[in-house]
Amino acid sequence: MSDLRYWLWLSQLRGLSPASARQCLRVFGSVKALFLAGEAELRHAGLRPEEVKALCQKEIGEAEEIEENCRSKGIRILCIRDAAYPERLRNIPDPPLVLFLRGELPPVDERLTIGIVGTRKATEYGRATARRLAGELAERGCCVVTGLAAGIDSAAARGALAAHGAVIAVLGTGLDRVFPAGNEQLQETVGRVGTLVSEYPPEAGATRYSFPQRNRIISGLCQGVVIVEAPEKSGALITAARAQEQGRDIFVVPGMVDDPGFQGSNALIRDGAQLVRSGADVLEEYLFRYPQAVLPPRRKDTVFSPEATKDAIDKAERVDYSSLSEQLESLTETELKAVGELARGPCFADELIRRSGLAASEAMAALTMLQLKGYVREESGKYRLLVRYEP
């Protein structure tokens, strides 16, 4: 039997945390030796009764099913002792024993990697800020890590994708599940051009614990984490707490002092987190530590504020328009409908959804693909057509 199945067996044991499993591995030396150990050996190793009970469950059928399921669905499995397992993640107190991957994992130990997280119930300002900040970081060579939840996380992923940067999305479910349901297209795109990561095997659904647990992986992969918008009770604050435990840098985008949606993030600033207004503010912290990891800027960074948002639109650089007539066949019906609405002028996503009659998931998927194809640019929260379109 291959060691991979032993790893899958160990990672799926109930009642054994990743930290406890790691301690057991140190005692027995290898995962195979741990599997073959009898109850008496386990008791003499100084393990707690509940750990001994868990490790005495030698059924390997579930591990075999997971391995076959991953093979059939094109999901890679990375074990904690594999050379390709990120060293930064391996060194957190409770690293996942096994990672399930779709797409190529960037060399996060060698390049600047920043997490961007925030509330699911984000304002348009928060979503626009997350998109812009992720884009600024991604186009400067930074790898962006997020949770792909609704709101800030999804906006950050779209911003990094639009900048053709490296994106890692850490899921709280199996990689064949989509959560939230409207993120099918975004998750598929990240899996194709970026990386999807989970510690949960295929078919694993969401639980009340899975998303707080995955937050330690988001921060564990990164040098620093940016909190864009977070109320007092937000999962993003859990990520910030785990980042602090792991010795990561914490950055926060400020919000209005009387806005409930920013009370949690503003409290982080009060307690010592670094205030940032742009991607440049984040990059400045790493230019000397990672001089080869950050590329020269391709455009001037923009400060995040309501006033700056308006100025960015008013002062947007002139775009040379080209004909779309020869390329219409490459667009889907949904993408064409979005293009038709944007031909009337730049607009926010909410406005496009209302005018076009498209479902929110359809509209956001179309906008994402149009950005990747180079037909649309997102500027200060508004989407702008870069081609001349005459239906």
KOLVOKE-351348 format. One record per residue (C-alpha): x, y, z; residue in one letter. Coordinates in steps of 0.02 Angstrom, whole numbers, padded with zeros to 5 digits, always signed. Layout:
N
XYZA/...
% end
This chain:
391
+00000+00000+00000M/+00065+00173-00043S/+00103+00298+00095D/-00027+00415+00019L/-00168+00307+00083R/-00093+00307+00257Y/-00088+00497+00251W/-00270+00504+00195L/-00316+00382+00335W/-00229+00490+00464L/-00302+00654+00400S/-00480+00588+00409Q/-00475+00515+00585L/-00608+00589+00698R/-00549+00650+00868G/-00370+00683+00813L/-00319+00862+00776S/-00181+00905+00650P/-00069+00958+00794A/-00097+00793+00887S/-00069+00693+00727A/+00094+00785+00699R/+00151+00741+00876Q/+00109+00559+00844C/+00215+00563+00686L/+00362+00631+00784R/+00345+00486+00906V/+00331+00346+00776F/+00438+00422+00639G/+00329+00383+00488S/+00145+00376+00444V/+00157+00192+00401K/+00234+00150+00570A/+00095+00248+00654L/-00037+00150+00557F/+00043-00018+00602L/+00063+00025+00787A/-00047-00077+00903G/-00147-00014+01051E/-00010-00059+01177A/+00122+00037+01078E/+00006+00187+01064L/-00027+00188+01251R/+00158+00176+01292H/+00192+00325+01178A/+00110+00440+01303G/-00042+00479+01197L/-00206+00533+01273R/-00344+00401+01283P/-00449+00486+01149E/-00298+00490+01032E/-00264+00306+01061V/-00446+00267+01025K/-00441+00365+00862A/-00279+00286+00804L/-00344+00111+00837C/-00469+00136+00695Q/-00373+00048+00556K/-00507+00050+00421E/-00425+00106+00258I/-00578+00100+00145G/-00619+00285+00161E/-00441+00332+00112A/-00450+00221-00042E/-00615+00301-00094E/-00542+00476-00073I/-00389+00432-00175E/-00494+00362-00317E/-00615+00509-00309N/-00472+00632-00325C/-00397+00536-00470R/-00562+00537-00565S/-00590+00723-00535K/-00414+00783-00573G/-00377+00837-00394I/-00197+00825-00334R/-00152+00772-00157I/-00005+00849-00065L/+00056+00777+00101C/+00142+00879+00235I/+00309+00790+00211R/+00309+00812+00021D/+00443+00930-00044A/+00313+01035-00134A/+00215+01069+00026Y/+00239+01255+00068P/+00368+01274+00205E/+00283+01428+00274R/+00121+01332+00298L/+00212+01180+00368R/+00282+01288+00508N/+00117+01349+00582I/+00063+01266+00746P/-00074+01159+00666D/-00039+01135+00480P/-00156+01023+00379P/-00082+00850+00354L/-00150+00842+00177V/-00192+00974+00047L/-00308+00944-00100F/-00263+01050-00251L/-00333+01099-00418R/-00213+01200-00526G/-00028+01234-00502E/+00023+01297-00330L/+00137+01450-00349P/+00304+01448-00256P/+00234+01544-00109V/+00392+01522-00006D/+00492+01616-00138E/+00376+01759-00183R/+00276+01891-00094L/+00108+01816-00046T/-00031+01921+00031I/-00203+01868+00094G/-00354+01980+00066I/-00511+01945+00168V/-00666+02033+00233G/-00851+02022+00265T/-00972+01928+00155R/-01098+02071+00171K/-00981+02199+00094A/-01025+02373+00036T/-00992+02426-00143E/-00847+02531-00076Y/-00775+02378+00010G/-00792+02268-00143R/-00716+02401-00256A/-00572+02425-00134T/-00538+02238-00126A/-00539+02223-00316R/-00424+02372-00339R/-00303+02323-00200L/-00291+02143-00262A/-00262+02205-00439G/-00124+02323-00384E/-00036+02185-00288L/-00058+02054-00423A/+00008+02163-00564E/+00163+02198-00459R/+00203+02011-00448G/+00118+01972-00283C/+00020+01810-00259C/-00153+01847-00187V/-00234+01722-00067V/-00416+01731-00019T/-00560+01623+00040G/-00676+01644-00110L/-00823+01683+00003A/-00954+01808-00053A/-00914+01992-00034G/-00734+02046-00005I/-00652+01878-00040D/-00734+01855-00210S/-00699+02036-00257A/-00515+02013-00216A/-00506+01856-00323A/-00586+01947-00470R/-00465+02092-00451G/-00313+01979-00454A/-00382+01880-00602L/-00414+02039-00699A/-00232+02089-00672A/-00177+01918-00737H/-00094+01883-00570G/-00072+01726-00465A/-00226+01684-00360V/-00246+01551-00226I/-00421+01518-00159A/-00432+01417+00002V/-00602+01331+00017L/-00696+01272+00170G/-00772+01127+00071T/-00711+00993-00048G/-00647+01062-00213L/-00795+00988-00307D/-00918+01088-00202R/-00961+01271-00232V/-00997+01388-00088F/-01080+01510-00105P/-01187+01437-00244A/-01168+01590-00356G/-00979+01569-00370N/-00975+01425-00493E/-00895+01523-00634Q/-00771+01614-00522L/-00717+01453-00437Q/-00698+01367-00605E/-00592+01511-00670T/-00478+01510-00518V/-00457+01322-00534G/-00409+01342-00717R/-00290+01491-00710V/-00247+01496-00524G/-00253+01371-00381T/-00394+01299-00275L/-00339+01228-00106V/-00432+01135+00029S/-00392+01018+00173E/-00559+00933+00145Y/-00581+00789+00022P/-00701+00790-00126P/-00886+00789-00081E/-00853+00867+00091A/-00985+00999+00125G/-00979+01156+00230A/-00993+01145+00419T/-00993+01274+00558R/-00810+01233+00591Y/-00739+01213+00416S/-00729+01397+00371F/-00647+01456+00534P/-00526+01310+00513Q/-00479+01357+00335R/-00435+01534+00392N/-00273+01470+00469R/-00222+01406+00297I/-00255+01575+00216I/-00143+01665+00340S/-00021+01520+00348G/+00020+01535+00162L/+00054+01721+00173C/+00179+01847+00239Q/+00037+01965+00279G/-00152+01980+00276V/-00258+02130+00226V/-00427+02153+00310I/-00532+02261+00195V/-00700+02273+00282E/-00755+02181+00440A/-00894+02212+00567P/-00872+02166+00750E/-00919+01983+00723K/-00835+01932+00561S/-00740+01779+00502G/-00608+01899+00438A/-00565+01940+00619L/-00533+01755+00649I/-00410+01760+00504T/-00328+01913+00581A/-00314+01823+00749A/-00236+01669+00668R/-00118+01781+00569A/-00062+01863+00731Q/-00034+01693+00813E/+00072+01641+00663Q/+00177+01800+00667G/+00107+01871+00505R/+00088+02055+00463D/-00087+02126+00479I/-00146+02268+00368F/-00315+02353+00375V/-00408+02467+00255V/-00494+02602+00359P/-00680+02636+00354G/-00795+02771+00419M/-00793+02773+00609V/-00983+02761+00625D/-01006+02624+00494D/-01050+02458+00580P/-00973+02364+00434G/-00801+02430+00480F/-00808+02422+00670Q/-00706+02263+00679G/-00575+02318+00554S/-00560+02492+00629N/-00534+02410+00800A/-00386+02315+00728L/-00307+02480+00678I/-00339+02547+00853R/-00252+02393+00924D/-00096+02413+00818G/-00129+02343+00644A/-00054+02443+00502Q/-00172+02557+00407L/-00159+02541+00218V/-00244+02639+00080R/-00172+02557-00075S/-00071+02413-00140G/+00082+02525-00132A/+00062+02542+00057D/+00072+02353+00074V/+00215+02332-00048L/+00322+02461+00040E/+00334+02343+00189E/+00416+02208+00081Y/+00521+02297-00048L/+00680+02274+00054F/+00641+02099+00118R/+00589+02033-00053Y/+00676+02144-00182P/+00663+02010-00319Q/+00483+01967-00281A/+00402+02134-00320V/+00399+02194-00500L/+00410+02379-00548P/+00238+02461-00552P/+00147+02470-00717R/+00041+02617-00665R/+00025+02740-00524K/-00059+02672-00368D/-00226+02745-00319T/-00273+02793-00142V/-00435+02714-00082F/-00566+02841-00032S/-00735+02895-00099P/-00654+03054-00168E/-00513+02957-00250A/-00641+02840-00330T/-00723+02987-00418K/-00556+03063-00468D/-00498+02898-00541A/-00649+02894-00655I/-00634+03077-00703D/-00447+03060-00740K/-00449+02886-00819A/-00321+02866-00955E/-00380+02870-01136R/-00412+02697-01206V/-00387+02656-01390D/-00546+02570-01446Y/-00548+02429-01571S/-00687+02343-01667S/-00770+02193-01589L/-00862+02138-01746S/-00737+02001-01792E/-00733+01931-01616Q/-00918+01916-01574L/-00917+01730-01605E/-00799+01703-01459S/-00921+01781-01334L/-01064+01693-01249T/-01241+01762-01254E/-01222+01820-01074T/-01056+01907-01112E/-01135+01993-01262L/-01278+02056-01154K/-01153+02127-01029A/-01054+02208-01170V/-01214+02286-01236G/-01251+02365-01069E/-01072+02428-01046L/-01080+02507-01219A/-01203+02630-01141R/-01065+02687-01022G/-00964+02627-00871P/-01069+02562-00727C/-01060+02468-00563F/-01097+02282-00563A/-01261+02309-00468D/-01319+02431-00601E/-01273+02312-00742L/-01368+02170-00658I/-01522+02279-00638R/-01520+02345-00817R/-01479+02181-00903S/-01596+02068-00806G/-01456+01942-00784L/-01438+01842-00625A/-01300+01908-00513A/-01195+01750-00536S/-01214+01760-00727E/-01168+01944-00733A/-01014+01925-00621M/-00955+01773-00718A/-00974+01869-00882A/-00880+02020-00813L/-00740+01909-00749T/-00718+01824-00918M/-00729+01989-01014L/-00589+02059-00904Q/-00483+01905-00934L/-00511+01923-01121K/-00459+02106-01115G/-00627+02180-01167Y/-00673+02259-01000V/-00579+02349-00862R/-00636+02378-00685E/-00596+02556-00627E/-00639+02613-00452S/-00782+02490-00441G/-00855+02531-00612K/-00837+02417-00763Y/-00783+02501-00924R/-00787+02432-01102L/-00618+02441-01189L/-00685+02404-01363V/-00806+02492-01480R/-00965+02392-01493Y/-01104+02428-01614E/-01237+02291-01606P/
% end
